[in-house]
Every structure is written in C-alpha cells, then in structure tokens.
Amino acid sequence: MVKVETLFDVRGLSVLVTGAANGIGYGYAEVMAANGAHVMLCDTNTTALELAVARLRDAGGKVAGVVADVAQPDTLHAAVAAVLTRESRLDVLFANAGISAGPGFLKGDGSRNEAAAIESLSLDLFDRALAVNLRGALATIQAVVPTMKRQRSGRIVVTTTVSLMRTETLVSTLYVASKAALGQLVRQAALELARYGILVNGIAPGPTITNIGGGRLQDAAARAPFERANPLHRLATAADLHGAALYLASPASAYVTGTQIVVDGGGCLGTAD
C-alpha cells in the first residue's frame, strides 16, 4: 500500500538551494529541512544567509550556508564542493536565484509607462537579467551535473515564471525574455540528462510576495493591480510553493521531467469576478 510519508519522503536527501536567504528560495529550504532533508543554503547576502540558516537550525533543520553568486561560476563550484564535503553526495538542486528587471509597459491604472516602453529599455539591465536569470541558472546546473552524472541520479528544479506561458503588461519585457529562455533551457537539460537518471523541471510561480525588485510587491498599492487580475484575488507567498517543491524533490515525481509546475492562483486562465 502506498503511503504518503513514503511517496513524498525527502529524509536524508542532500539539497542545494540558490537564492536561499529569503523569499522563494528560503521557502524551498524551509520545506526540505522541515521534512528531514539536509540543506545547503546559498546566497550572495552574507548577513541574510546567516539569519536564514539560524532560523532553520532553531526549527530543528539540518542546514548550513555558503556564500556564492550565480553570476560567478567559481563560487558555485565551491558551493557544490562544500555540499560534497558535508554530505558526500548531492541529490537535489533548487536553481532559484533570480532578479527583477523593473515594471512593465503599463502602470497599475492601465496607463502607459513610457520609461518601460520597448524603445527605452536598458540593454545594460537586460545583460544583467540574462547574467543572473539565464546564464546564472545554466552555470548552476553545470556546477552540479558532474556529481549527479557520477551518481546516475539527481533532481534539478529551476524557478521559472508563468511569463513562460503568457505575455505581460505589469512586468518588464526584459524579465519575461530572460525567463522565457530559461524555460527552454529546462526542456533541453531534461532531454539531455535523462540518460543519467537526472530529472529537470521548473516551478513557474505567478507574482509572489518576496524581496525581488526591492520588495515592490510587499506594498499593498503595488500588489493591487496584480490582485485584481488574479482569479483568487491574492498573490502567492513562498509557502504556496512548498507543495510543488516537495513533489519535485520526492519519489512522487519519479517519472516527471522537462515540465513546468504552474503555481499562479489561476492567473494564466485570465481574469474573473
């Protein structure tokens, strides 16, 4: 008889999470640690990372932290080495680190945001979005794949976005473009790595209240247009992604690869009353 505690068992798994000091990444680390995984948190912010590790340890989690930047591949390889020193294996990667690229071409009241018009977009900001959201994710995957190939097993979970499935008005075109490419990277990696028993999937959140973009969505006024457009009339929190993370790290998803788990409160369906 199949038991839920077996189907979603992540006890003892060795897990690495990037962008883990707060927001979605912290949520991944939290649910993994709470269910018995051994988690290495990775972030660029030393102070926030130390606080996150302390919170999870206080809650009984087996966790540690390492400072690394997905835009600097050498630091990612050092993070993987730290995991292997601690656990001798790496079972699950949450490639989560990402950045915003500003607001979209419409404002919350429906008027045009000329500063975000396509002809006004900063190519330097686009380079930064690509460096973190796309190149950084690729570098993170590259850092873990040799270990997972040797093991002939592994899970890679990439934080993407619902912007893969739709166009956006309130979110920057630069962000959408960088993340759209990331969605195809997930598919390509899943196809190539299947031979080695490595499963690659994405979690595609809708707008989520985090510190990204300077914590813009923590402000009620900034959230309002997103909330009006969502059928559930609220935005996601990191806790809303716990279930998808647990599913993709556990035996429950043993035959799932190359897909996106959409967690958006029905946002892709359109608006409702």
C-alpha positions in Angstrom: 0.0 0.0 0.0 1.3 3.4 -1.0 1.7 5.7 2.0 2.0 9.5 1.7 5.0 9.5 4.0 6.9 7.2 1.6 5.6 8.9 -1.6 6.9 12.4 -0.5 9.8 11.2 1.6 12.9 13.5 1.3 14.5 12.5 4.6 18.3 12.4 4.4 18.4 13.9 0.9 21.3 16.3 0.2 19.9 19.5 -1.2 21.4 22.8 -2.5 19.3 25.9 -2.9 20.5 29.1 -4.5 19.0 32.5 -3.7 18.1 30.9 -0.4 18.4 33.7 2.1 14.8 34.8 1.7 11.7 34.6 -0.5 11.0 31.6 -2.7 14.5 30.1 -2.1 14.1 30.3 1.6 10.7 28.6 1.2 12.3 25.7 -0.6 15.0 25.3 2.0 12.3 25.5 4.8 10.1 22.8 3.4 13.0 20.5 2.6 14.6 20.9 6.1 11.3 20.6 7.9 10.8 17.2 6.2 14.3 15.8 7.0 16.4 16.8 4.1 20.0 18.1 4.7 20.1 21.5 3.1 22.9 23.8 2.0 21.6 27.4 1.6 23.4 29.5 -1.0 23.2 33.3 -1.4 25.2 36.4 -2.1 24.0 38.3 1.0 26.1 37.0 3.9 24.1 38.6 6.7 20.7 37.4 5.4 22.2 34.0 4.8 23.4 33.7 8.3 20.0 34.7 9.7 18.2 32.2 7.4 20.5 29.4 8.5 20.0 30.3 12.1 16.2 30.3 11.8 16.1 26.9 10.2 18.5 25.4 12.7 16.4 26.8 15.6 13.5 25.0 14.0 15.4 21.7 14.1 16.7 21.6 10.5 20.0 20.1 9.4 21.2 23.1 7.4 24.3 25.0 6.6 25.1 28.1 4.4 27.7 29.1 1.8 28.1 32.4 0.1 28.0 32.2 -3.7 27.0 34.2 -6.7 25.4 32.5 -9.7 27.0 35.2 -11.9 30.4 33.9 -10.7 30.7 30.2 -11.6 33.8 29.6 -9.5 31.7 30.3 -6.4 29.1 27.8 -7.5 31.7 25.1 -7.8 32.9 25.9 -4.4 29.4 25.6 -3.1 29.0 22.2 -4.6 32.3 21.2 -3.1 31.0 22.3 0.3 27.9 20.1 -0.1 30.0 17.1 -1.0 32.3 17.7 1.9 29.3 17.7 4.2 27.2 15.0 2.7 29.3 13.1 0.1 26.5 13.4 -2.5 24.1 15.9 -4.0 20.5 14.7 -4.6 18.5 17.9 -5.3 19.3 21.3 -6.7 16.9 24.2 -6.5 18.3 26.7 -9.0 16.3 29.6 -7.7 18.4 32.8 -7.8 16.9 35.5 -10.0 16.4 39.2 -10.3 13.6 41.6 -11.5 14.1 43.9 -14.4 11.7 46.6 -13.4 8.0 47.3 -14.1 6.1 46.6 -17.4 4.9 48.9 -20.1 1.6 49.5 -18.4 1.1 51.1 -14.9 -1.3 49.7 -12.4 -4.0 52.1 -13.5 -3.7 51.0 -17.1 -1.9 54.0 -18.4 1.4 53.7 -20.4 4.7 53.6 -18.5 6.9 55.4 -21.1 10.1 54.6 -19.1 9.5 50.9 -19.7 8.5 51.2 -23.4 10.4 48.8 -25.6 12.5 51.6 -27.2 13.5 52.9 -23.8 14.6 49.6 -22.2 18.2 49.5 -20.9 20.4 47.0 -22.7 22.7 47.0 -19.7 19.8 46.0 -17.5 18.9 43.3 -20.0 22.5 42.0 -19.8 22.2 41.9 -16.0 18.9 40.0 -16.2 20.4 37.5 -18.6 23.5 37.1 -16.5 21.5 36.1 -13.4 18.2 34.7 -14.7 19.6 32.7 -17.6 23.4 32.4 -17.6 23.3 32.1 -13.8 20.9 29.2 -13.9 23.0 27.5 -16.6 26.1 27.9 -14.6 24.4 26.5 -11.5 23.2 23.4 -13.5 26.7 23.0 -14.9 28.2 23.0 -11.4 26.0 20.1 -10.2 25.7 17.9 -13.2 29.1 16.1 -13.0 28.3 14.9 -9.5 24.8 13.8 -10.5 26.1 12.0 -13.5 28.5 10.0 -11.3 25.6 9.2 -9.0 23.4 8.3 -12.0 20.6 10.2 -10.2 19.6 13.7 -9.3 16.8 16.3 -9.3 17.2 19.8 -10.7 14.4 22.2 -10.0 14.5 25.6 -11.7 12.4 28.6 -10.6 11.0 30.0 -13.8 7.7 32.0 -14.1 4.2 32.0 -15.5 5.6 34.5 -18.0 6.7 31.5 -20.0 3.1 30.8 -20.8 1.7 34.3 -21.4 2.6 37.9 -22.2 2.8 40.6 -19.5 1.9 44.2 -19.1 2.9 44.9 -15.5 6.2 43.0 -15.6 9.3 44.1 -17.6 9.8 42.7 -21.1 13.4 42.2 -20.2 12.4 39.9 -17.3 9.9 38.0 -19.5 12.5 37.5 -22.3 15.2 36.3 -19.9 12.9 33.8 -18.2 11.3 32.6 -21.4 14.8 31.4 -22.5 15.1 29.7 -19.1 12.0 27.6 -19.7 13.6 26.2 -22.9 16.8 25.5 -21.0 14.8 23.3 -18.6 13.5 21.3 -21.5 16.8 20.9 -23.2 18.6 19.9 -20.0 15.8 17.4 -19.2 16.2 15.8 -22.6 20.0 15.5 -22.4 20.3 14.4 -18.8 17.5 11.8 -18.8 20.0 9.1 -19.7 21.8 9.7 -16.4 18.7 9.5 -14.3 18.7 13.2 -13.7 15.2 14.8 -13.7 15.0 18.5 -14.6 11.8 20.5 -14.0 10.6 24.0 -13.4 8.4 25.6 -10.9 6.6 28.5 -12.6 5.1 30.9 -10.0 2.8 33.8 -10.6 3.5 37.1 -8.9 4.9 36.3 -5.5 5.5 38.5 -2.5 9.2 38.4 -1.9 12.2 40.8 -1.8 12.7 40.7 -5.5 12.6 44.1 -7.2 13.3 45.8 -3.9 10.3 44.1 -2.3 7.9 46.0 -4.5 5.0 43.6 -4.1 5.2 43.8 -0.3 3.5 47.2 -0.8 -0.3 46.9 -0.9 -0.7 49.6 -3.6 1.8 47.8 -5.8 0.0 44.5 -5.3 -3.4 45.8 -6.0 -3.4 45.6 -9.9 -2.0 42.1 -9.7 -4.6 41.0 -7.2 -7.4 42.4 -9.2 -6.3 40.4 -12.2 -5.9 37.1 -10.4 -9.0 34.8 -10.0 -8.1 34.2 -6.3 -7.5 37.9 -5.8 -4.3 37.4 -3.9 -0.6 37.0 -4.7 1.4 33.9 -3.8 3.7 33.7 -0.9 6.7 31.4 -0.6 4.6 28.9 1.4 2.3 28.4 -1.7 5.3 26.8 -3.4 6.1 24.3 -0.7 4.0 21.6 -2.2 5.5 21.8 -5.7 9.0 21.8 -4.2 8.3 18.8 -2.1 6.7 17.0 -5.0 9.6 17.6 -7.4 12.2 16.5 -4.9 10.5 13.4 -3.8 9.7 9.9 -5.2 6.2 11.2 -6.1 7.7 12.8 -9.3 10.0 9.9 -10.2 8.6 9.8 -13.8 8.3 13.6 -14.3 10.9 15.6 -16.3 11.0 18.5 -18.6 7.8 20.1 -17.4 6.7 23.2 -15.5 4.6 23.1 -12.4 2.5 26.3 -12.6 1.6 27.9 -9.2 -0.3 31.0 -10.1 -3.7 31.0 -8.5 -5.3 30.6 -11.9 -3.6 33.7 -13.3 -2.9 32.1 -16.7 -6.7 31.4 -17.1 -7.4 35.1 -17.3 -9.4 37.5 -15.1 -12.6 36.6 -13.2 -15.0 38.3 -10.9 
